[in-house]
Amino acid sequence: MDLIRIIAAVILPPLGVFLQVGIGKHFWINILLTLLGYIPGIVHAVWVIARKGPAAA
């Protein structure tokens, strides 16, 4: 399942974050980062996915 989230994070970073943690602070942070630059959004999304989910939020 993480592979699907990472692929989603590369294509559309907020989607990858949403699939991992839902709508919360990391989702909104990722939207902002993606609007400021696509690469920061991807990096943040992969970081959120790699640290394993809502329990870590």
Secondary structure, 3 states (H helix, E strand, C coil): CHHHHHHHHHHCHHHHHHHHHCCCHHHHHHHHHHHHCHHHHHHHHHHHHHCCCHHHC
